[in-house]
Amino acid sequence: MPEDASAMGARYLESWDRALTSTASAGGGIAHHHGAGRLRRDYLRHDLGENGLALLRKLKQAIDPQGLLNPGNLLPPEAPDEST
């Protein structure tokens, strides 16, 4: 019996997470030639490090202080200790 779409989607995302985590652990980059994108944005920390991510947040804030341009697509959500 074929899997339902929900189970297939969950399996796909689990596989995606394992692949990107393994790539980052081996020192590989996760960004695509067009950038990180929505699917990879949560893994940017692996490529940029904490300082790079903080710099990117500052640049985004300077360019788009109201958060109107592509909200939620460039940066992963802030960790609880990042916003202080």
Buried (B, 14 or more C-beta within 10 A) or exposed (E): EEEEEEEEEEEEEEEEEEEBEEBBEEEEEBBEEEEBEEEBBBBBBBBBEEEEBEEBBEEBEEEEEEEEEEEEEBBBEEEEEEEE
